[in-house]
Amino acid sequence: MTGPAASPDFFSSRYSALPVQIFTYAGRPQADFRVLAAAGVILMLAVVLLMNSVAIWLRSRYEDRT
């Protein structure tokens, strides 16, 4: 597979962002790719929720308490 949705071999190879992979996989007719797209969505959601939780924790830890 070549193009913007190619899978990476190492740091010097071409790679794509996770949202592009999800979009590409969701458009394929095979059921396995739809499962991969769903797993990618769950992974992205978990990362965003984790980052948001860390940001809230940091904000509450370092805000002025006057």
PyMOL Python script that loads the backbone (N, CA, C, O; Angstrom):
from pymol import cmd

cmd.read_pdbstr("""\
ATOM      1  N   MET A   1       0.853  -1.167   0.000  1.00  0.00           N
ATOM      2  CA  MET A   1       0.000   0.000   0.000  1.00  0.00           C
ATOM      3  C   MET A   1       0.901   1.232   0.000  1.00  0.00           C
ATOM      4  O   MET A   1       1.822   1.335   0.810  1.00  0.00           O
ATOM      5  N   THR A   2       0.640   2.136  -0.881  1.00  0.00           N
ATOM      6  CA  THR A   2       1.402   3.382  -0.931  1.00  0.00           C
ATOM      7  C   THR A   2       0.448   4.549  -0.812  1.00  0.00           C
ATOM      8  O   THR A   2      -0.770   4.375  -0.819  1.00  0.00           O
ATOM      9  N   GLY A   3       1.002   5.724  -0.704  1.00  0.00           N
ATOM     10  CA  GLY A   3       0.166   6.916  -0.587  1.00  0.00           C
ATOM     11  C   GLY A   3       0.115   7.421   0.829  1.00  0.00           C
ATOM     12  O   GLY A   3       0.938   7.024   1.653  1.00  0.00           O
ATOM     13  N   PRO A   4      -0.833   8.292   1.138  1.00  0.00           N
ATOM     14  CA  PRO A   4      -0.869   8.926   2.448  1.00  0.00           C
ATOM     15  C   PRO A   4      -1.232   7.977   3.582  1.00  0.00           C
ATOM     16  O   PRO A   4      -0.988   8.296   4.746  1.00  0.00           O
ATOM     17  N   ALA A   5      -1.809   6.819   3.274  1.00  0.00           N
ATOM     18  CA  ALA A   5      -2.230   5.901   4.328  1.00  0.00           C
ATOM     19  C   ALA A   5      -1.322   4.682   4.407  1.00  0.00           C
ATOM     20  O   ALA A   5      -1.767   3.617   4.834  1.00  0.00           O
ATOM     21  N   ALA A   6      -0.067   4.809   4.007  1.00  0.00           N
ATOM     22  CA  ALA A   6       0.857   3.685   4.058  1.00  0.00           C
ATOM     23  C   ALA A   6       1.250   3.396   5.498  1.00  0.00           C
ATOM     24  O   ALA A   6       1.359   4.307   6.318  1.00  0.00           O
ATOM     25  N   SER A   7       1.461   2.125   5.797  1.00  0.00           N
ATOM     26  CA  SER A   7       1.869   1.774   7.148  1.00  0.00           C
ATOM     27  C   SER A   7       3.368   1.986   7.308  1.00  0.00           C
ATOM     28  O   SER A   7       4.127   1.727   6.373  1.00  0.00           O
ATOM     29  N   PRO A   8       3.810   2.451   8.470  1.00  0.00           N
ATOM     30  CA  PRO A   8       5.221   2.767   8.649  1.00  0.00           C
ATOM     31  C   PRO A   8       6.077   1.523   8.846  1.00  0.00           C
ATOM     32  O   PRO A   8       5.653   0.562   9.487  1.00  0.00           O
ATOM     33  N   ASP A   9       7.276   1.550   8.292  1.00  0.00           N
ATOM     34  CA  ASP A   9       8.258   0.503   8.541  1.00  0.00           C
ATOM     35  C   ASP A   9       9.235   0.948   9.619  1.00  0.00           C
ATOM     36  O   ASP A   9       9.607   0.160  10.490  1.00  0.00           O
ATOM     37  N   PHE A  10       9.645   2.191   9.563  1.00  0.00           N
ATOM     38  CA  PHE A  10      10.557   2.760  10.538  1.00  0.00           C
ATOM     39  C   PHE A  10      10.408   4.270  10.464  1.00  0.00           C
ATOM     40  O   PHE A  10       9.522   4.755   9.760  1.00  0.00           O
ATOM     41  N   PHE A  11      11.230   5.022  11.156  1.00  0.00           N
ATOM     42  CA  PHE A  11      11.085   6.470  11.194  1.00  0.00           C
ATOM     43  C   PHE A  11      11.321   7.131   9.842  1.00  0.00           C
ATOM     44  O   PHE A  11      10.789   8.212   9.588  1.00  0.00           O
ATOM     45  N   SER A  12      12.107   6.504   8.971  1.00  0.00           N
ATOM     46  CA  SER A  12      12.406   7.116   7.682  1.00  0.00           C
ATOM     47  C   SER A  12      11.333   6.846   6.632  1.00  0.00           C
ATOM     48  O   SER A  12      11.352   7.460   5.565  1.00  0.00           O
ATOM     49  N   SER A  13      10.399   5.941   6.913  1.00  0.00           N
ATOM     50  CA  SER A  13       9.372   5.630   5.925  1.00  0.00           C
ATOM     51  C   SER A  13       8.204   6.613   6.019  1.00  0.00           C
ATOM     52  O   SER A  13       8.111   7.405   6.957  1.00  0.00           O
ATOM     53  N   ARG A  14       7.332   6.542   5.041  1.00  0.00           N
ATOM     54  CA  ARG A  14       6.140   7.396   5.052  1.00  0.00           C
ATOM     55  C   ARG A  14       5.135   6.833   6.046  1.00  0.00           C
ATOM     56  O   ARG A  14       5.054   5.620   6.239  1.00  0.00           O
ATOM     57  N   TYR A  15       4.383   7.704   6.666  1.00  0.00           N
ATOM     58  CA  TYR A  15       3.363   7.280   7.607  1.00  0.00           C
ATOM     59  C   TYR A  15       2.208   8.264   7.546  1.00  0.00           C
ATOM     60  O   TYR A  15       2.300   9.302   6.890  1.00  0.00           O
ATOM     61  N   SER A  16       1.144   7.941   8.216  1.00  0.00           N
ATOM     62  CA  SER A  16      -0.026   8.804   8.178  1.00  0.00           C
ATOM     63  C   SER A  16      -0.571   8.992   9.583  1.00  0.00           C
ATOM     64  O   SER A  16      -0.279   8.202  10.480  1.00  0.00           O
ATOM     65  N   ALA A  17      -1.348  10.022   9.767  1.00  0.00           N
ATOM     66  CA  ALA A  17      -1.951  10.300  11.068  1.00  0.00           C
ATOM     67  C   ALA A  17      -3.112   9.339  11.306  1.00  0.00           C
ATOM     68  O   ALA A  17      -3.713   8.828  10.361  1.00  0.00           O
ATOM     69  N   LEU A  18      -3.415   9.105  12.565  1.00  0.00           N
ATOM     70  CA  LEU A  18      -4.468   8.165  12.919  1.00  0.00           C
ATOM     71  C   LEU A  18      -5.837   8.536  12.334  1.00  0.00           C
ATOM     72  O   LEU A  18      -6.548   7.634  11.891  1.00  0.00           O
ATOM     73  N   PRO A  19      -6.246   9.816  12.306  1.00  0.00           N
ATOM     74  CA  PRO A  19      -7.546  10.123  11.689  1.00  0.00           C
ATOM     75  C   PRO A  19      -7.605   9.757  10.206  1.00  0.00           C
ATOM     76  O   PRO A  19      -8.657   9.351   9.711  1.00  0.00           O
ATOM     77  N   VAL A  20      -6.492   9.897   9.499  1.00  0.00           N
ATOM     78  CA  VAL A  20      -6.464   9.513   8.084  1.00  0.00           C
ATOM     79  C   VAL A  20      -6.587   8.000   7.950  1.00  0.00           C
ATOM     80  O   VAL A  20      -7.289   7.511   7.065  1.00  0.00           O
ATOM     81  N   GLN A  21      -5.909   7.255   8.824  1.00  0.00           N
ATOM     82  CA  GLN A  21      -6.020   5.795   8.805  1.00  0.00           C
ATOM     83  C   GLN A  21      -7.458   5.362   9.085  1.00  0.00           C
ATOM     84  O   GLN A  21      -7.982   4.470   8.417  1.00  0.00           O
ATOM     85  N   ILE A  22      -8.093   5.992  10.069  1.00  0.00           N
ATOM     86  CA  ILE A  22      -9.479   5.641  10.404  1.00  0.00           C
ATOM     87  C   ILE A  22     -10.387   5.905   9.208  1.00  0.00           C
ATOM     88  O   ILE A  22     -11.230   5.073   8.872  1.00  0.00           O
ATOM     89  N   PHE A  23     -10.222   7.044   8.573  1.00  0.00           N
ATOM     90  CA  PHE A  23     -11.040   7.391   7.407  1.00  0.00           C
ATOM     91  C   PHE A  23     -10.819   6.386   6.277  1.00  0.00           C
ATOM     92  O   PHE A  23     -11.772   5.957   5.627  1.00  0.00           O
ATOM     93  N   THR A  24      -9.570   6.016   6.047  1.00  0.00           N
ATOM     94  CA  THR A  24      -9.257   5.061   4.981  1.00  0.00           C
ATOM     95  C   THR A  24      -9.839   3.682   5.287  1.00  0.00           C
ATOM     96  O   THR A  24     -10.445   3.044   4.427  1.00  0.00           O
ATOM     97  N   TYR A  25      -9.644   3.239   6.518  1.00  0.00           N
ATOM     98  CA  TYR A  25     -10.151   1.914   6.900  1.00  0.00           C
ATOM     99  C   TYR A  25     -11.677   1.860   6.894  1.00  0.00           C
ATOM    100  O   TYR A  25     -12.248   0.835   6.519  1.00  0.00           O
ATOM    101  N   ALA A  26     -12.339   2.921   7.293  1.00  0.00           N
ATOM    102  CA  ALA A  26     -13.809   2.930   7.340  1.00  0.00           C
ATOM    103  C   ALA A  26     -14.412   2.852   5.939  1.00  0.00           C
ATOM    104  O   ALA A  26     -15.533   2.370   5.776  1.00  0.00           O
ATOM    105  N   GLY A  27     -13.691   3.314   4.942  1.00  0.00           N
ATOM    106  CA  GLY A  27     -14.208   3.290   3.581  1.00  0.00           C
ATOM    107  C   GLY A  27     -13.995   1.980   2.845  1.00  0.00           C
ATOM    108  O   GLY A  27     -14.498   1.811   1.735  1.00  0.00           O
ATOM    109  N   ARG A  28     -13.274   1.067   3.427  1.00  0.00           N
ATOM    110  CA  ARG A  28     -13.001  -0.213   2.762  1.00  0.00           C
ATOM    111  C   ARG A  28     -14.167  -1.179   2.982  1.00  0.00           C
ATOM    112  O   ARG A  28     -14.835  -1.125   4.015  1.00  0.00           O
ATOM    113  N   PRO A  29     -14.407  -2.050   2.023  1.00  0.00           N
ATOM    114  CA  PRO A  29     -15.567  -2.945   2.134  1.00  0.00           C
ATOM    115  C   PRO A  29     -15.364  -4.132   3.079  1.00  0.00           C
ATOM    116  O   PRO A  29     -16.348  -4.721   3.526  1.00  0.00           O
ATOM    117  N   GLN A  30     -14.132  -4.496   3.392  1.00  0.00           N
ATOM    118  CA  GLN A  30     -13.898  -5.661   4.246  1.00  0.00           C
ATOM    119  C   GLN A  30     -14.256  -5.351   5.696  1.00  0.00           C
ATOM    120  O   GLN A  30     -14.027  -4.242   6.180  1.00  0.00           O
ATOM    121  N   ALA A  31     -14.816  -6.338   6.378  1.00  0.00           N
ATOM    122  CA  ALA A  31     -15.249  -6.146   7.767  1.00  0.00           C
ATOM    123  C   ALA A  31     -14.068  -5.942   8.705  1.00  0.00           C
ATOM    124  O   ALA A  31     -14.188  -5.223   9.696  1.00  0.00           O
ATOM    125  N   ASP A  32     -12.939  -6.560   8.411  1.00  0.00           N
ATOM    126  CA  ASP A  32     -11.767  -6.411   9.280  1.00  0.00           C
ATOM    127  C   ASP A  32     -11.308  -4.970   9.371  1.00  0.00           C
ATOM    128  O   ASP A  32     -10.871  -4.524  10.431  1.00  0.00           O
ATOM    129  N   PHE A  33     -11.401  -4.237   8.272  1.00  0.00           N
ATOM    130  CA  PHE A  33     -10.980  -2.849   8.286  1.00  0.00           C
ATOM    131  C   PHE A  33     -11.932  -1.985   9.099  1.00  0.00           C
ATOM    132  O   PHE A  33     -11.509  -1.002   9.708  1.00  0.00           O
ATOM    133  N   ARG A  34     -13.184  -2.331   9.116  1.00  0.00           N
ATOM    134  CA  ARG A  34     -14.142  -1.577   9.941  1.00  0.00           C
ATOM    135  C   ARG A  34     -13.885  -1.802  11.430  1.00  0.00           C
ATOM    136  O   ARG A  34     -14.071  -0.899  12.245  1.00  0.00           O
ATOM    137  N   VAL A  35     -13.460  -3.003  11.769  1.00  0.00           N
ATOM    138  CA  VAL A  35     -13.088  -3.280  13.164  1.00  0.00           C
ATOM    139  C   VAL A  35     -11.857  -2.467  13.542  1.00  0.00           C
ATOM    140  O   VAL A  35     -11.790  -1.908  14.638  1.00  0.00           O
ATOM    141  N   LEU A  36     -10.881  -2.399  12.636  1.00  0.00           N
ATOM    142  CA  LEU A  36      -9.687  -1.586  12.888  1.00  0.00           C
ATOM    143  C   LEU A  36     -10.040  -0.105  13.014  1.00  0.00           C
ATOM    144  O   LEU A  36      -9.471   0.599  13.848  1.00  0.00           O
ATOM    145  N   ALA A  37     -10.970   0.365  12.197  1.00  0.00           N
ATOM    146  CA  ALA A  37     -11.394   1.761  12.287  1.00  0.00           C
ATOM    147  C   ALA A  37     -12.063   2.033  13.633  1.00  0.00           C
ATOM    148  O   ALA A  37     -11.820   3.071  14.249  1.00  0.00           O
ATOM    149  N   ALA A  38     -12.898   1.113  14.089  1.00  0.00           N
ATOM    150  CA  ALA A  38     -13.559   1.282  15.383  1.00  0.00           C
ATOM    151  C   ALA A  38     -12.536   1.272  16.515  1.00  0.00           C
ATOM    152  O   ALA A  38     -12.653   2.048  17.463  1.00  0.00           O
ATOM    153  N   ALA A  39     -11.544   0.406  16.423  1.00  0.00           N
ATOM    154  CA  ALA A  39     -10.497   0.366  17.443  1.00  0.00           C
ATOM    155  C   ALA A  39      -9.690   1.669  17.436  1.00  0.00           C
ATOM    156  O   ALA A  39      -9.297   2.158  18.495  1.00  0.00           O
ATOM    157  N   GLY A  40      -9.448   2.222  16.267  1.00  0.00           N
ATOM    158  CA  GLY A  40      -8.734   3.491  16.178  1.00  0.00           C
ATOM    159  C   GLY A  40      -9.518   4.630  16.807  1.00  0.00           C
ATOM    160  O   GLY A  40      -8.943   5.494  17.470  1.00  0.00           O
ATOM    161  N   VAL A  41     -10.820   4.632  16.603  1.00  0.00           N
ATOM    162  CA  VAL A  41     -11.673   5.666  17.205  1.00  0.00           C
ATOM    163  C   VAL A  41     -11.627   5.554  18.725  1.00  0.00           C
ATOM    164  O   VAL A  41     -11.516   6.565  19.419  1.00  0.00           O
ATOM    165  N   ILE A  42     -11.710   4.343  19.241  1.00  0.00           N
ATOM    166  CA  ILE A  42     -11.664   4.141  20.692  1.00  0.00           C
ATOM    167  C   ILE A  42     -10.308   4.579  21.244  1.00  0.00           C
ATOM    168  O   ILE A  42     -10.235   5.198  22.305  1.00  0.00           O
ATOM    169  N   LEU A  43      -9.241   4.255  20.522  1.00  0.00           N
ATOM    170  CA  LEU A  43      -7.902   4.663  20.951  1.00  0.00           C
ATOM    171  C   LEU A  43      -7.768   6.182  20.974  1.00  0.00           C
ATOM    172  O   LEU A  43      -7.252   6.742  21.942  1.00  0.00           O
ATOM    173  N   MET A  44      -8.225   6.851  19.925  1.00  0.00           N
ATOM    174  CA  MET A  44      -8.150   8.314  19.891  1.00  0.00           C
ATOM    175  C   MET A  44      -8.976   8.935  21.018  1.00  0.00           C
ATOM    176  O   MET A  44      -8.540   9.899  21.646  1.00  0.00           O
ATOM    177  N   LEU A  45     -10.149   8.395  21.274  1.00  0.00           N
ATOM    178  CA  LEU A  45     -10.996   8.906  22.349  1.00  0.00           C
ATOM    179  C   LEU A  45     -10.315   8.736  23.704  1.00  0.00           C
ATOM    180  O   LEU A  45     -10.367   9.636  24.542  1.00  0.00           O
ATOM    181  N   ALA A  46      -9.682   7.595  23.922  1.00  0.00           N
ATOM    182  CA  ALA A  46      -8.976   7.357  25.186  1.00  0.00           C
ATOM    183  C   ALA A  46      -7.815   8.327  25.351  1.00  0.00           C
ATOM    184  O   ALA A  46      -7.596   8.841  26.448  1.00  0.00           O
ATOM    185  N   VAL A  47      -7.071   8.586  24.285  1.00  0.00           N
ATOM    186  CA  VAL A  47      -5.944   9.523  24.364  1.00  0.00           C
ATOM    187  C   VAL A  47      -6.439  10.936  24.663  1.00  0.00           C
ATOM    188  O   VAL A  47      -5.844  11.637  25.482  1.00  0.00           O
ATOM    189  N   VAL A  48      -7.496  11.351  24.023  1.00  0.00           N
ATOM    190  CA  VAL A  48      -8.034  12.697  24.260  1.00  0.00           C
ATOM    191  C   VAL A  48      -8.550  12.822  25.691  1.00  0.00           C
ATOM    192  O   VAL A  48      -8.305  13.836  26.345  1.00  0.00           O
ATOM    193  N   LEU A  49      -9.255  11.816  26.181  1.00  0.00           N
ATOM    194  CA  LEU A  49      -9.749  11.866  27.555  1.00  0.00           C
ATOM    195  C   LEU A  49      -8.603  11.869  28.560  1.00  0.00           C
ATOM    196  O   LEU A  49      -8.674  12.566  29.572  1.00  0.00           O
ATOM    197  N   LEU A  50      -7.560  11.106  28.300  1.00  0.00           N
ATOM    198  CA  LEU A  50      -6.399  11.101  29.179  1.00  0.00           C
ATOM    199  C   LEU A  50      -5.706  12.461  29.192  1.00  0.00           C
ATOM    200  O   LEU A  50      -5.356  12.975  30.255  1.00  0.00           O
ATOM    201  N   MET A  51      -5.511  13.038  28.017  1.00  0.00           N
ATOM    202  CA  MET A  51      -4.874  14.362  27.944  1.00  0.00           C
ATOM    203  C   MET A  51      -5.724  15.412  28.647  1.00  0.00           C
ATOM    204  O   MET A  51      -5.186  16.286  29.326  1.00  0.00           O
ATOM    205  N   ASN A  52      -7.032  15.340  28.496  1.00  0.00           N
ATOM    206  CA  ASN A  52      -7.929  16.289  29.149  1.00  0.00           C
ATOM    207  C   ASN A  52      -7.875  16.116  30.667  1.00  0.00           C
ATOM    208  O   ASN A  52      -7.875  17.103  31.402  1.00  0.00           O
ATOM    209  N   SER A  53      -7.828  14.892  31.131  1.00  0.00           N
ATOM    210  CA  SER A  53      -7.745  14.640  32.569  1.00  0.00           C
ATOM    211  C   SER A  53      -6.447  15.184  33.152  1.00  0.00           C
ATOM    212  O   SER A  53      -6.453  15.783  34.227  1.00  0.00           O
ATOM    213  N   VAL A  54      -5.341  14.980  32.452  1.00  0.00           N
ATOM    214  CA  VAL A  54      -4.057  15.509  32.918  1.00  0.00           C
ATOM    215  C   VAL A  54      -4.092  17.031  32.942  1.00  0.00           C
ATOM    216  O   VAL A  54      -3.581  17.641  33.881  1.00  0.00           O
ATOM    217  N   ALA A  55      -4.682  17.653  31.933  1.00  0.00           N
ATOM    218  CA  ALA A  55      -4.767  19.112  31.898  1.00  0.00           C
ATOM    219  C   ALA A  55      -5.610  19.642  33.056  1.00  0.00           C
ATOM    220  O   ALA A  55      -5.247  20.648  33.664  1.00  0.00           O
ATOM    221  N   ILE A  56      -6.713  18.994  33.368  1.00  0.00           N
ATOM    222  CA  ILE A  56      -7.559  19.413  34.487  1.00  0.00           C
ATOM    223  C   ILE A  56      -6.810  19.250  35.802  1.00  0.00           C
ATOM    224  O   ILE A  56      -6.884  20.122  36.668  1.00  0.00           O
ATOM    225  N   TRP A  57      -6.090  18.142  35.963  1.00  0.00           N
ATOM    226  CA  TRP A  57      -5.314  17.909  37.170  1.00  0.00           C
ATOM    227  C   TRP A  57      -4.223  18.969  37.331  1.00  0.00           C
ATOM    228  O   TRP A  57      -4.029  19.503  38.423  1.00  0.00           O
ATOM    229  N   LEU A  58      -3.513  19.270  36.244  1.00  0.00           N
ATOM    230  CA  LEU A  58      -2.467  20.293  36.304  1.00  0.00           C
ATOM    231  C   LEU A  58      -3.041  21.666  36.627  1.00  0.00           C
ATOM    232  O   LEU A  58      -2.457  22.419  37.405  1.00  0.00           O
ATOM    233  N   ARG A  59      -4.171  21.986  36.036  1.00  0.00           N
ATOM    234  CA  ARG A  59      -4.806  23.273  36.300  1.00  0.00           C
ATOM    235  C   ARG A  59      -5.208  23.390  37.767  1.00  0.00           C
ATOM    236  O   ARG A  59      -4.971  24.422  38.396  1.00  0.00           O
ATOM    237  N   SER A  60      -5.805  22.354  38.305  1.00  0.00           N
ATOM    238  CA  SER A  60      -6.248  22.418  39.704  1.00  0.00           C
ATOM    239  C   SER A  60      -5.056  22.420  40.649  1.00  0.00           C
ATOM    240  O   SER A  60      -5.149  22.974  41.744  1.00  0.00           O
ATOM    241  N   ARG A  61      -3.958  21.827  40.265  1.00  0.00           N
ATOM    242  CA  ARG A  61      -2.781  21.787  41.124  1.00  0.00           C
ATOM    243  C   ARG A  61      -2.062  23.133  41.176  1.00  0.00           C
ATOM    244  O   ARG A  61      -1.581  23.536  42.235  1.00  0.00           O
ATOM    245  N   TYR A  62      -1.985  23.822  40.058  1.00  0.00           N
ATOM    246  CA  TYR A  62      -1.185  25.032  39.961  1.00  0.00           C
ATOM    247  C   TYR A  62      -1.977  26.345  39.920  1.00  0.00           C
ATOM    248  O   TYR A  62      -1.376  27.407  39.758  1.00  0.00           O
ATOM    249  N   GLU A  63      -3.284  26.303  40.060  1.00  0.00           N
ATOM    250  CA  GLU A  63      -4.016  27.557  40.020  1.00  0.00           C
ATOM    251  C   GLU A  63      -3.840  28.321  41.327  1.00  0.00           C
ATOM    252  O   GLU A  63      -3.538  27.735  42.366  1.00  0.00           O
ATOM    253  N   ASP A  64      -4.033  29.631  41.260  1.00  0.00           N
ATOM    254  CA  ASP A  64      -3.904  30.485  42.448  1.00  0.00           C
ATOM    255  C   ASP A  64      -5.066  30.210  43.387  1.00  0.00           C
ATOM    256  O   ASP A  64      -6.227  30.183  42.977  1.00  0.00           O
ATOM    257  N   ARG A  65      -4.739  30.013  44.623  1.00  0.00           N
ATOM    258  CA  ARG A  65      -5.783  29.801  45.634  1.00  0.00           C
ATOM    259  C   ARG A  65      -5.805  31.009  46.563  1.00  0.00           C
ATOM    260  O   ARG A  65      -5.251  30.982  47.662  1.00  0.00           O
ATOM    261  N   THR A  66      -6.455  32.064  46.095  1.00  0.00           N
ATOM    262  CA  THR A  66      -6.494  33.301  46.879  1.00  0.00           C
ATOM    263  C   THR A  66      -7.866  33.581  47.422  1.00  0.00           C
ATOM    264  O   THR A  66      -8.066  34.585  48.104  1.00  0.00           O
TER     265      THR A  66
END
""", "prot")
cmd.dss("prot")
cmd.show_as("cartoon", "prot")
cmd.util.cbc("prot")
cmd.orient("prot")
